Amino acid sequence: MKRLLFSVGVAMACVSVCSAPAKASGESAKAPPDGGTTSALPRCEVIPQADHQVAFQVEGIERTRWHFGPSYPRPFFYPFVGPSGATLTRMGHPGAPNHDHHRSIWFAHNSVQGVDFWSDNTAARIRQKHWYDYRDGDDETMMAVCLGWYDDKGKELMEQDVVAALIPLAGGEQMLELQLTFRPPGGSAKVPAKPVELGKTNFGLLAVRVAKGLSTHFGGGRITNSEGQEGEKAIFGKPAKWMDYSGQVAVGQGKDRRSVVEGITYFDHPSNPRYPTLWHVREDGWMGASFCMKEGYAIEPDKPLVLRYLLHAHGGRYDHARAQRVQKAFADRPGFELLKAPRQHRQYEVRRKQ
């Protein structure tokens, strides 16, 4: 795919910001510099691995990993590590094998041109077509990739750019900032691209399966939204600026094994259509911004759908005042763009918008 510029409307970014911010909470972390690093040992690295995986590391310690191999129906991030070093997400449901499609942090939708990309019961697949840029740096590391959504006959129905930002904070906390751009595939002067129809559904587009200990039902955790409402019954289908799942996770081994309280706050961005989003949440331990809960959405060829989200892995229980600060910083922070690289040996360069 040849593009000279991907604006916020056409890119999704994975960024890791590795410097400790001025505030302990990290909600006002500065945007990373454009040029990456000239250091021989950058603090933050994104490192391709064998078997279609990419590791995000901070000072040599892995904080999350991107999986895009053909053995899975769709890509996902796992683990997503909290301050203690324990993962705050899990693979699959704690008690229901028919929910094995719940893979930590993933992209999916129940109706793209009428095709189910949510469950594992169809031959529809989401595949990584190629990567644009991996960037190391002393302040952050970035990954930008392109995904294709294919029906059971191999026809591409939708294209998605992903730019992700992993932002390490003080005390071992981190944020995974995601910018997702969806558009119709291909098209030409003779055969123009057609709109993509996202159907009305509770399922899609960014979902999170939390660790068992964070789950209300399985671990005694708590789910709270930006409006101060708690529990599945009070929250399901309601608009909110963010959602938090917090609970206990186990750390250590043998005699040193103990539990600590950590959580994930999932933020919607004010620039997203339909902000504040409606939420699909369950007491068994999952949450998702439900973009099409009330009605479908048509993605026009000349107007890609751009969605920005932030996942904050924090220590301790949910703190409303702190979540407000994180949300404001996220709202004020510029999105990402992908340029044709001006430097030697690079095709593309991902960065925050200037």
VOTOR-607951 format. One record per atom (N, C-alpha, C): x, y, z; residue in one letter. Coordinates in steps of 0.02 Angstrom, whole numbers, padded with zeros to 5 digits, always signed. Layout:
N
XYZa;...
***
This chain:
354
+00042-00059+00000m;+00000+00000+00000m;+00044+00061+00000m;+00029+00108-00044k;+00072+00166-00051k;+00032+00227-00031k;+00055+00257+00023r;+00025+00319+00044r;+00080+00365+00070r;+00076+00429+00053l;+00126+00475+00077l;+00111+00499+00147l;+00047+00498+00165l;+00029+00525+00230l;-00032+00491+00256l;-00026+00466+00318f;-00085+00441+00353f;-00098+00489+00410f;-00153+00523+00408s;-00172+00569+00461s;-00205+00530+00516s;-00231+00566+00565v;-00266+00533+00620v;-00323+00492+00591v;-00350+00515+00535g;-00405+00479+00506g;-00386+00416+00471g;-00322+00403+00461v;-00304+00342+00425v;-00251+00301+00459v;-00237+00315+00523a;-00186+00276+00557a;-00208+00254+00625a;-00180+00198+00649m;-00190+00178+00718m;-00122+00166+00747m;-00106+00192+00804a;-00038+00190+00827a;-00027+00154+00891a;+00028+00115+00894c;+00049+00082+00955c;+00112+00117+00978c;+00112+00154+01033v;+00168+00193+01054v;+00188+00176+01125v;+00253+00170+01139s;+00275+00157+01207s;+00316+00217+01231s;+00295+00250+01283v;+00330+00307+01308v;+00365+00287+01372v;+00432+00292+01372c;+00469+00259+01425c;+00496+00305+01479c;+00494+00369+01470s;+00520+00413+01521s;+00470+00422+01576s;+00495+00428+01638a;+00450+00440+01693a;+00424+00511+01688a;+00359+00522+01694p;+00329+00587+01686p;+00342+00631+01747p;+00325+00695+01739a;+00335+00742+01793a;+00292+00724+01853a;+00230+00701+01841k;+00186+00681+01894k;+00191+00606+01905k;+00182+00586+01968a;+00187+00515+01983a;+00137+00474+01945a;+00079+00503+01932s;+00026+00466+01898s;+00039+00460+01824s;+00080+00504+01795g;+00097+00498+01725g;+00045+00524+01678g;-00008+00557+01704e;-00061+00577+01658e;-00042+00635+01613e;+00013+00670+01629s;+00033+00726+01588s;+00099+00711+01552s;+00112+00648+01538a;+00174+00630+01503a;+00178+00666+01437a;+00238+00692+01421k;+00246+00731+01360k;+00243+00687+01299k;+00225+00717+01243a;+00224+00680+01180a;+00296+00664+01160a;+00309+00607+01130p;+00377+00587+01112p;+00405+00629+01055p;+00472+00634+01052p;+00503+00670+00997p;+00495+00633+00932p;+00506+00669+00876d;+00495+00640+00810d;+00549+00590+00791d;+00610+00606+00808g;+00665+00572+00775g;+00687+00507+00805g;+00651+00481+00855g;+00673+00418+00885g;+00735+00430+00928g;+00782+00385+00926t;+00841+00391+00967t;+00904+00378+00927t;+00959+00409+00947t;+01024+00394+00918t;+01065+00351+00966t;+01036+00333+01023s;+01070+00293+01073s;+01079+00222+01048s;+01136+00192+01066a;+01147+00122+01049a;+01103+00076+01090a;+01081+00100+01149l;+01038+00062+01193l;+00976+00103+01211l;+00929+00107+01165p;+00868+00145+01181p;+00831+00113+01239p;+00800+00153+01280r;+00765+00128+01339r;+00704+00087+01318r;+00671+00107+01264c;+00609+00075+01244c;+00618+00046+01174c;+00597-00017+01167e;+00608-00052+01104e;+00546-00092+01084e;+00534-00096+01019v;+00484-00141+00992v;+00523-00191+00949v;+00518-00256+00967i;+00563-00306+00939i;+00524-00363+00907i;+00527-00371+00841p;+00494-00428+00809p;+00521-00494+00835p;+00476-00542+00845q;+00494-00608+00871q;+00475-00661+00819q;+00496-00722+00833a;+00476-00778+00791a;+00401-00791+00799a;+00373-00828+00750d;+00303-00850+00753d;+00254-00792+00753d;+00268-00739+00714h;+00221-00684+00704h;+00203-00649+00769h;+00254-00627+00805q;+00243-00591+00868q;+00290-00532+00871q;+00270-00481+00909v;+00310-00421+00918v;+00309-00403+00992v;+00368-00397+01023a;+00373-00381+01094a;+00386-00307+01104a;+00351-00278+01153f;+00362-00209+01174f;+00399-00210+01241f;+00459-00182+01243q;+00501-00186+01303q;+00518-00116+01328q;+00524-00112+01394v;+00547-00051+01427v;+00606-00071+01470v;+00665-00043+01453e;+00727-00060+01488e;+00738-00136+01490e;+00723-00168+01435g;+00735-00240+01428g;+00681-00284+01457g;+00629-00255+01487i;+00575-00294+01517i;+00513-00290+01473i;+00486-00348+01454e;+00428-00348+01411e;+00366-00324+01448e;+00328-00279+01415r;+00268-00251+01446r;+00203-00273+01411r;+00208-00287+01347t;+00152-00318+01311t;+00180-00349+01248t;+00139-00390+01215r;+00160-00424+01154r;+00102-00426+01104r;+00118-00413+01041w;+00070-00415+00986w;+00075-00483+00952w;+00019-00518+00945h;+00016-00584+00913h;-00026-00578+00849h;+00002-00599+00792f;-00037-00593+00730f;-00029-00655+00685f;-00013-00711+00715g;-00001-00772+00677g;-00063-00803+00648g;-00056-00845+00596p;-00113-00876+00562p;-00148-00930+00603p;-00121-00950+00659s;-00154-01000+00700s;-00213-00972+00740s;-00219-00905+00740y;-00275-00873+00774y;-00318-00837+00722y;-00383-00831+00735p;-00428-00798+00686p;-00416-00723+00680p;-00385-00692+00731r;-00375-00620+00729r;-00318-00602+00776r;-00284-00545+00766p;-00228-00526+00809p;-00252-00504+00878p;-00204-00501+00925f;-00219-00479+00993f;-00155-00459+01029f;-00163-00423+01084f;-00108-00407+01130f;-00114-00451+01192f;-00059-00483+01210y;-00055-00522+01272y;+00018-00536+01288y;+00039-00529+01351p;+00000-00504+01408p;-00004-00428+01408p;-00042-00400+01454f;-00042-00328+01467f;-00027-00321+01542f;+00034-00299+01557v;+00062-00307+01623v;+00047-00247+01668v;+00031-00261+01731g;+00019-00209+01780g;+00083-00191+01817g;+00080-00144+01866p;+00139-00122+01902p;+00177-00178+01937p;+00141-00229+01960s;+00173-00284+01997s;+00210-00332+01951s;+00198-00327+01886g;+00226-00375+01838g;+00178-00430+01819g;+00121-00434+01854a;+00070-00484+01836a;+00027-00458+01779a;+00003-00503+01736t;-00039-00482+01681t;-00109-00466+01707t;-00138-00413+01681l;-00205-00391+01700l;-00258-00416+01651l;-00238-00452+01600t;-00284-00481+01552t;-00274-00557+01551t;-00320-00593+01518r;-00313-00665+01513r;-00335-00689+01444r;-00316-00750+01429m;-00337-00783+01368m;-00397-00826+01383m;-00455-00808+01356g;-00515-00848+01365g;-00552-00833+01429g;-00612-00861+01433h;-00658-00852+01489h;-00640-00902+01545h;-00646-00882+01609p;-00629-00928+01663p;-00674-00989+01668p;-00735-00987+01640g;-00779-01043+01648g;-00818-01065+01588g;-00808-01032+01531a;-00849-01047+01471a;-00804-01059+01411a;-00793-01122+01391p;-00750-01136+01333p;-00776-01108+01267p;-00841-01091+01264n;-00867-01061+01203n;-00850-00987+01198n;-00809-00962+01245h;-00786-00893+01242h;-00710-00890+01233h;-00682-00941+01201d;-00609-00940+01189d;-00588-00885+01140d;-00636-00855+01106h;-00619-00799+01062h;-00602-00736+01101h;-00611-00737+01167h;-00592-00681+01210h;-00517-00686+01223h;-00477-00653+01182r;-00405-00658+01188r;-00376-00591+01211r;-00377-00580+01276s;-00343-00524+01307s;-00368-00456+01281s;-00333-00426+01235i;-00352-00362+01204i;-00354-00374+01129i;-00412-00365+01098w;-00418-00383+01028w;-00469-00339+00991w;-00465-00342+00924f;-00512-00306+00881f;-00559-00356+00848f;-00623-00339+00845a;-00672-00383+00814a;-00737-00345+00806a;-00783-00374+00767h;-00850-00346+00758h;-00896-00402+00736h;-00958-00399+00759n;-01005-00453+00745n;-01038-00449+00676n;-01033-00391+00642s;-01066-00385+00577s;-01031-00333+00533s;-00986-00357+00491v;-00953-00316+00441v;-00978-00339+00373v;-01018-00299+00340q;-01052-00321+00279q;-01092-00385+00293q;-01118-00390+00354g;-01158-00449+00373g;-01118-00509+00394g;-01052-00505+00394v;-01008-00561+00412v;-00986-00556+00485v;-00987-00612+00520d;-00968-00615+00590d;-00893-00621+00598d;-00861-00569+00625f;-00790-00570+00640f;-00778-00575+00716f;-00831-00589+00753w;-00825-00590+00826w;-00810-00660+00853w;-00849-00708+00835s;-00841-00776+00862s;-00788-00815+00823s;-00772-00874+00849d;-00725-00919+00815d;-00763-00972+00774d;-00828-00963+00765n;-00869-01013+00732n;-00876-01002+00657n;-00841-00954+00630t;-00844-00940+00558t;-00773-00943+00529t;-00770-00942+00463a;-00705-00943+00429a;-00680-00872+00414a;-00716-00821+00437a;-00694-00752+00428a;-00630-00741+00469a;-00584-00702+00441r;-00519-00693+00473r;-00497-00620+00468r;-00459-00598+00519i;-00425-00534+00517i;-00350-00550+00515i;-00316-00526+00463r;-00246-00542+00452r;-00203-00479+00447r;-00143-00482+00475q;-00097-00427+00465q;-00069-00431+00394q;-00079-00378+00355k;-00055-00376+00286k;+00019-00357+00284k;+00037-00308+00324h;+00108-00287+00327h;+00116-00238+00385h;+00178-00226+00403w;+00193-00174+00452w;+00220-00113+00415w;+00207-00054+00446y;+00233+00008+00418y;+00298+00030+00451y;+00298+00029+00518d;+00356+00056+00553d;+00360+00027+00624d;+00421+00011+00643y;+00438-00004+00713y;+00488+00049+00734y;+00475+00083+00789r;+00519+00137+00810r;+00540+00128+00883r;+00605+00126+00895d;+00632+00126+00963d;+00646+00198+00984d;+00655+00209+01048g;+00672+00275+01071g;+00685+00277+01145g;+00716+00331+01166d;+00728+00340+01237d;+00664+00361+01273d;+00616+00387+01237d;+00553+00409+01268d;+00493+00366+01249d;+00498+00328+01195e;+00442+00286+01174e;+00463+00238+01120e;+00421+00188+01109t;+00430+00145+01051t;+00363+00138+01016t;+00363+00135+00950m;+00301+00135+00912m;+00297+00076+00864m;+00236+00055+00850m;+00223+00005+00799m;+00162+00028+00759m;+00167+00025+00693a;+00110+00039+00650a;+00103-00018+00600a;+00043-00047+00595v;+00031-00104+00551v;-00035-00096+00514v;-00043-00136+00461c;-00104-00136+00421c;-00137-00205+00425c;-00202-00207+00441l;-00240-00269+00445l;-00293-00272+00390l;-00308-00332+00367g;-00363-00343+00320g;-00415-00388+00351g;-00479-00371+00341w;-00535-00411+00365w;-00564-00451+00306w;-00560-00518+00308y;-00577-00561+00251y;-00636-00607+00268y;-00682-00615+00221d;-00738-00661+00232d;-00716-00733+00221d;-00763-00781+00225d;-00745-00851+00220d;-00720-00873+00152d;-00728-00830+00101k;-00703-00844+00034k;-00638-00808+00019k;-00612-00772+00068g;-00550-00736+00059g;-00557-00667+00030g;-00618-00642+00024k;-00629-00575-00002k;-00619-00524+00054k;-00579-00473+00039e;-00566-00421+00089e;-00626-00374+00094e;-00654-00367+00153l;-00712-00325+00164l;-00695-00258+00195l;-00640-00255+00232m;-00621-00193+00266m;-00546-00194+00279m;-00517-00134+00280e;-00446-00126+00295e;-00440-00084+00358e;-00390-00100+00399q;-00381-00066+00463q;-00308-00050+00474q;-00293+00012+00490d;-00226+00031+00512d;-00226+00034+00588d;-00172+00009+00617v;-00164+00009+00690v;-00099+00045+00707v;-00105+00096+00749v;-00046+00128+00778v;-00057+00124+00853v;-00010+00094+00890a;-00020+00083+00962a;+00034+00115+01003a;+00019+00142+01061a;+00068+00176+01102a;+00069+00147+01171a;+00124+00115+01189l;+00133+00091+01257l;+00171+00143+01296l;+00140+00172+01346i;+00169+00230+01381i;+00184+00210+01454i;+00246+00193+01469p;+00264+00176+01538p;+00260+00237+01583p;+00237+00227+01644l;+00229+00280+01693l;+00270+00264+01755l;+00270+00309+01802a;+00305+00298+01865a;+00273+00239+01902a;+00315+00204+01940g;+00289+00150+01981g;+00271+00087+01943g;+00295+00081+01882g;+00281+00021+01842g;+00215+00021+01806g;+00177+00075+01811e;+00114+00079+01774e;+00128+00090+01700e;+00076+00082+01659q;+00084+00094+01588q;+00017+00108+01556q;+00020+00138+01496m;-00039+00149+01456m;-00027+00120+01386m;-00078+00090+01359l;-00077+00068+01289l;-00126+00112+01251l;-00099+00157+01212e;-00140+00204+01173e;-00148+00176+01102e;-00210+00173+01079l;-00225+00143+01015l;-00262+00192+00970l;-00239+00197+00909q;-00274+00235+00858q;-00292+00188+00801q;-00356+00179+00789l;-00380+00130+00740l;-00414+00166+00683l;-00395+00150+00622t;-00425+00180+00563t;-00453+00125+00518t;-00518+00130+00505f;-00554+00080+00465f;-00577+00113+00400f;-00570+00075+00344r;-00590+00102+00279r;-00607+00045+00231r;-00645+00060+00179p;-00657+00010+00127p;-00591-00009+00093p;-00583-00071+00072p;-00520-00092+00040p;-00517-00071-00033p;-00457-00063-00058g;-00444-00057-00130g;-00482-00001-00163g;-00510-00019-00220g;-00543+00030-00262g;-00496+00056-00316g;-00524+00079-00371s;-00484+00106-00426s;-00528+00155-00464s;-00498+00186-00515a;-00536+00234-00556a;-00593+00199-00592a;-00582+00136-00613k;-00634+00100-00649k;-00685+00068-00601k;-00660+00044-00544v;-00704+00011-00495v;-00694+00045-00427v;-00730+00099-00414p;-00722+00135-00351p;-00738+00091-00291p;-00705+00106-00235a;-00720+00070-00173a;-00791+00085-00151a;-00822+00036-00120k;-00890+00044-00095k;-00890+00052-00020k;-00941+00084+00008p;-00944+00092+00081p;-00944+00024+00117p;-00918+00025+00177v;-00919-00035+00220v;-00974-00024+00272v;-01018-00074+00279e;-01073-00069+00327e;-01057-00108+00390e;-01053-00072+00445l;-01048-00104+00511l;-01119-00110+00538l;-01141-00171+00551g;-01209-00182+00573g;-01221-00165+00646g;-01283-00159+00664k;-01303-00146+00734k;-01286-00208+00776k;-01245-00199+00827t;-01225-00255+00870t;-01193-00228+00933t;-01195-00267+00986n;-01161-00248+01048n;-01086-00262+01044n;-01064-00301+00995f;-00997-00329+00994f;-00951-00294+00945f;-00904-00254+00970g;-00853-00222+00929g;-00848-00147+00944g;-00787-00120+00938l;-00732-00146+00896l;-00669-00163+00937l;-00661-00136+00998l;-00603-00152+01040l;-00628-00183+01105l;-00605-00244+01119a;-00629-00281+01177a;-00572-00300+01223a;-00588-00306+01288v;-00538-00322+01339v;-00566-00377+01385v;-00531-00433+01390r;-00546-00486+01438r;-00496-00479+01495r;-00521-00460+01554v;-00476-00448+01611v;-00457-00513+01646v;-00405-00509+01686a;-00382-00567+01725a;-00437-00589+01773a;-00436-00653+01790k;-00489-00683+01832k;-00498-00645+01897k;-00444-00623+01928g;-00449-00588+01992g;-00482-00521+01988g;-00482-00489+01929l;-00514-00425+01920l;-00589-00432+01910l;-00610-00490+01886s;-00681-00503+01871s;-00724-00499+01934s;-00782-00468+01927t;-00828-00464+01984t;-00851-00533+02006t;-00872-00574+01959h;-00900-00640+01975h;-00847-00689+01999h;-00791-00692+01964f;-00740-00743+01979f;-00688-00720+02030f;-00679-00655+02038g;-00625-00632+02081g;-00643-00580+02132g;-00706-00558+02133g;-00726-00507+02180g;-00704-00437+02161g;-00686-00427+02098g;-00666-00361+02075g;-00725-00314+02067g;-00710-00252+02048r;-00762-00201+02041r;-00757-00168+01973r;-00815-00156+01943i;-00817-00120+01880i;-00855-00055+01891i;-00824+00001+01870t;-00850+00068+01883t;-00842+00110+01821t;-00890+00154+01807n;-00883+00198+01749n;-00871+00270+01770n;-00863+00313+01720s;-00847+00384+01732s;-00902+00420+01769s;-00963+00394+01768e;-01019+00426+01800e;-01028+00403+01872e;-00983+00361+01896g;-00987+00336+01964g;-01033+00277+01974g;-01060+00250+01919q;-01103+00191+01924q;-01060+00128+01931q;-01085+00079+01969e;-01047+00018+01981e;-01089-00044+01965e;-01055-00095+01940g;-01087-00159+01926g;-01118-00163+01858g;-01122-00225+01832e;-01148-00237+01764e;-01217-00208+01753e;-01263-00220+01799k;-01332-00198+01789k;-01338-00123+01783k;-01299-00086+01821a;-01302-00013+01820a;-01265+00017+01760a;-01218-00020+01732i;-01173+00008+01681i;-01190-00014+01610i;-01214-00075+01602f;-01224-00103+01535f;-01268-00057+01492f;-01243-00041+01432g;-01281-00001+01384g;-01284+00073+01399g;-01249+00096+01451k;-01250+00166+01470k;-01191+00204+01439k;-01199+00268+01423p;-01143+00307+01398p;-01095+00325+01454p;-01030+00324+01439a;-00979+00343+01488a;-00915+00361+01452a;-00875+00403+01482k;-00812+00424+01453k;-00757+00372+01463k;-00765+00332+01516w;-00717+00279+01529w;-00749+00224+01571w;-00714+00168+01575m;-00735+00110+01613m;-00675+00082+01650m;-00684+00062+01713d;-00628+00034+01751d;-00646-00034+01780d;-00600-00081+01774y;-00606-00147+01806y;-00545-00154+01852y;-00556-00161+01917s;-00502-00167+01966s;-00514-00226+02012s;-00461-00258+02034g;-00467-00315+02080g;-00399-00341+02099g;-00398-00402+02125q;-00336-00431+02150q;-00301-00475+02098q;-00235-00470+02096v;-00194-00514+02055v;-00140-00543+02100v;-00117-00603+02083a;-00066-00637+02123a;+00003-00621+02096a;+00050-00609+02143v;+00119-00595+02125v;+00164-00637+02170v;+00225-00650+02146g;+00273-00688+02186g;+00263-00763+02181g;+00309-00799+02212q;+00307-00872+02211q;+00321-00899+02281q;+00298-00960+02293g;+00311-00993+02357g;+00288-00952+02416g;+00332-00945+02466k;+00315-00907+02526k;+00304-00833+02512k;+00331-00809+02457d;+00324-00738+02441d;+00260-00723+02401d;+00221-00775+02386r;+00161-00764+02346r;+00109-00725+02386r;+00080-00674+02354r;+00032-00631+02388r;-00013-00599+02335r;-00064-00564+02357s;-00108-00530+02310s;-00100-00454+02317s;-00107-00420+02261v;-00106-00347+02260v;-00166-00324+02219v;-00187-00262+02231v;-00244-00235+02194v;-00218-00191+02137v;-00241-00207+02076e;-00224-00168+02017e;-00285-00167+01971e;-00280-00129+01917g;-00337-00126+01872g;-00322-00096+01805g;-00372-00097+01761i;-00368-00067+01695i;-00425-00017+01687i;-00407+00045+01668t;-00457+00094+01650t;-00455+00102+01574t;-00513+00097+01543y;-00521+00097+01470y;-00556+00162+01451y;-00520+00206+01415f;-00545+00273+01399f;-00568+00280+01327f;-00624+00312+01318d;-00647+00334+01252d;-00616+00403+01239d;-00610+00423+01176h;-00580+00488+01160h;-00634+00536+01133h;-00632+00600+01153p;-00683+00648+01131p;-00688+00656+01056p;-00636+00640+01019s;-00638+00648+00946s;-00676+00590+00912s;-00689+00537+00949n;-00723+00479+00919n;-00796+00495+00904n;-00822+00472+00847p;-00894+00477+00835p;-00931+00441+00892p;-00990+00468+00909r;-01033+00439+00960r;-01004+00441+01031r;-00957+00487+01041y;-00930+00498+01109y;-00981+00534+01152y;-00990+00517+01215p;-00961+00459+01249p;-00996+00394+01228p;-00957+00343+01219t;-00982+00280+01193t;-01029+00245+01242t;-01070+00200+01216l;-01107+00153+01257l;-01062+00093+01271l;-01074+00059+01327w;-01028+00007+01348w;-01062-00061+01355w;-01027-00112+01329h;-01047-00181+01339h;-01000-00210+01391h;-01025-00224+01450v;-00984-00249+01505v;-01018-00310+01536v;-00977-00353+01565r;-01004-00412+01599r;-00967-00423+01665r;-01005-00448+01715e;-00975-00460+01780e;-00925-00517+01779e;-00926-00557+01725d;-00878-00613+01720d;-00809-00591+01697d;-00801-00526+01683g;-00733-00501+01672g;-00716-00477+01602g;-00763-00444+01569w;-00743-00414+01505w;-00779-00348+01495w;-00749-00305+01454m;-00777-00239+01439m;-00758-00218+01369m;-00804-00182+01338g;-00791-00158+01270g;-00832-00096+01255g;-00802-00047+01222a;-00839+00010+01196a;-00883-00015+01140a;-00949-00008+01148s;-00996-00038+01100s;-01018+00015+01049s;-00977+00022+00997f;-00986+00076+00949f;-01052+00071+00911f;-01075+00011+00898c;-01136+00001+00858c;-01194-00027+00898c;-01196-00014+00963m;-01248-00043+01005m;-01318-00020+00984m;-01326+00044+00968k;-01392+00071+00952k;-01407+00070+00877k;-01357+00077+00836e;-01367+00076+00763e;-01301+00062+00727e;-01307+00041+00664g;-01248+00026+00624g;-01213+00090+00603g;-01160+00080+00562y;-01120+00137+00540y;-01092+00122+00471y;-01098+00169+00425a;-01071+00160+00357a;-01005+00197+00351a;-00952+00162+00332i;-00886+00192+00322i;-00879+00208+00248i;-00876+00272+00232e;-00872+00293+00163e;-00799+00291+00138e;-00789+00280+00073p;-00721+00276+00046p;-00680+00339+00059p;-00712+00397+00058d;-00676+00459+00067d;-00677+00484+00139d;-00703+00443+00185k;-00706+00464+00255k;-00696+00404+00301k;-00633+00385+00312p;-00619+00328+00356p;-00646+00340+00427p;-00659+00286+00461l;-00680+00289+00531l;-00617+00285+00574l;-00606+00337+00615v;-00548+00339+00658v;-00571+00337+00731v;-00544+00290+00768l;-00561+00282+00838l;-00498+00280+00880l;-00498+00319+00934r;-00441+00320+00980r;-00463+00296+01049r;-00423+00251+01077y;-00438+00225+01144y;-00373+00222+01185y;-00381+00219+01250l;-00324+00215+01295l;-00340+00165+01350l;-00292+00120+01363l;-00297+00072+01417l;-00242+00087+01468l;-00263+00103+01529h;-00216+00122+01582h;-00211+00066+01633h;-00152+00034+01638a;-00139-00018+01688a;-00113+00017+01751a;-00154+00018+01803h;-00138+00058+01863h;-00133+00015+01925h;-00097+00041+01974g;-00094+00010+02039g;-00151+00034+02084g;-00172-00008+02131g;-00224+00011+02178g;-00293+00009+02147g;-00342+00027+02188r;-00412+00027+02165r;-00426+00088+02122r;-00483+00087+02091y;-00505+00141+02047y;-00505+00207+02085y;-00476+00259+02055d;-00473+00326+02083d;-00505+00373+02033d;-00564+00399+02050h;-00602+00439+02003h;-00565+00504+01984h;-00536+00538+02034a;-00502+00601+02020a;-00442+00589+01974a;-00407+00535+01985r;-00350+00521+01942r;-00373+00504+01871r;-00427+00465+01865a;-00453+00449+01799a;-00472+00512+01761a;-00498+00562+01796q;-00515+00625+01764q;-00453+00658+01735q;-00398+00656+01772r;-00336+00687+01749r;-00308+00649+01688r;-00311+00583+01691v;-00287+00543+01634v;-00329+00557+01572v;-00395+00561+01581q;-00439+00575+01525q;-00424+00642+01494q;-00413+00693+01535k;-00398+00760+01508k;-00334+00759+01468k;-00282+00726+01495a;-00218+00723+01460a;-00226+00685+01394a;-00265+00632+01394f;-00277+00594+01333f;-00316+00636+01282f;-00365+00673+01305a;-00405+00715+01260a;-00362+00769+01228a;-00313+00795+01265d;-00271+00849+01241d;-00212+00824+01199d;-00196+00761+01203r;-00137+00734+01170r;-00151+00725+01095r;-00105+00745+01052p;-00117+00736+00980p;-00116+00662+00960p;-00150+00647+00906g;-00150+00579+00880g;-00087+00565+00839g;-00091+00517+00795f;-00032+00493+00759f;-00039+00503+00684f;+00017+00507+00651e;+00019+00510+00578e;+00076+00466+00554e;+00069+00443+00492l;+00120+00401+00461l;+00143+00435+00397l;+00207+00450+00394l;+00236+00486+00338l;+00281+00440+00297l;+00291+00458+00235k;+00344+00426+00197k;+00409+00450+00227k;+00452+00403+00245a;+00511+00419+00285a;+00560+00463+00247a;+00583+00517+00278p;+00633+00559+00247p;+00704+00533+00256p;+00711+00480+00297r;+00778+00456+00313r;+00794+00391+00276r;+00858+00378+00270q;+00883+00320+00234q;+00862+00255+00268q;+00847+00204+00227h;+00831+00136+00250h;+00764+00131+00287h;+00720+00179+00278r;+00653+00175+00306r;+00603+00193+00252r;+00548+00155+00248q;+00495+00172+00201q;+00444+00220+00231q;+00428+00208+00295y;+00378+00249+00329y;+00404+00269+00398y;+00374+00322+00424e;+00391+00346+00490e;+00327+00365+00527e;+00316+00334+00585v;+00257+00350+00625v;+00277+00399+00680v;+00234+00447+00693r;+00247+00496+00745r;+00181+00528+00767r;+00184+00564+00822r;+00125+00603+00841r;+00118+00664+00796r;+00057+00684+00784k;+00046+00742+00741k;+00077+00804+00772k;+00106+00844+00729q;+00141+00904+00752q;+00093+00963+00757q;
***
